[in-house]
Amino acid sequence: MSLERQCATAAHWTEAQYRQAFQRERMARLVLVADASEPVASGSDAGDGVLGFLVARHLAPEWELENIVVAPSARRQGHGNRLLNALLAAARETHNASVFLEVRESNAAARSLYERAGFEQTGRRKSYYTSPVEDAILYRRTPG
């Protein structure tokens, strides 16, 4: 939660929501963590601990990317790309049709990451986000 709170554009979840992500339930969830044991770029001030994480849920036949966060000090070092690629690999392993997500319209860095990974914009949800009010841009990636 500490890492997520450092990132204004992340989906802000409650502690209970994070606890649910780690519990067995009917919906299968995938939680991936990038930590400091991975190679960190020279000169990084990321330090020890969690550099980023991703939470997705399997809603057969699809996956939904629910949250992806990279520490501000660890950005632009490939952690988000590695997390996203691991999700795409999980989707391929489960022979699922697609991965979908929504992102704040103003989050240019995340949108660029998704587009480089082959996601295509599929729609918009007006005023979906609050604090501040902002549209959500919908993305989907199908196998290929």
PyMOL commands that set and color helices and strands:
alter all, ss='L'
color gray80, all
select helices_A, chain A and resi 2-5+15-21+72-74+79-93+108-116
alter helices_A, ss='H'
color red, helices_A
select strands_A, chain A and resi 28-35+50-59+62-70+98-104+120-129+134-141
alter strands_A, ss='S'
color yellow, strands_A
deselect
rebuild
show_as cartoon
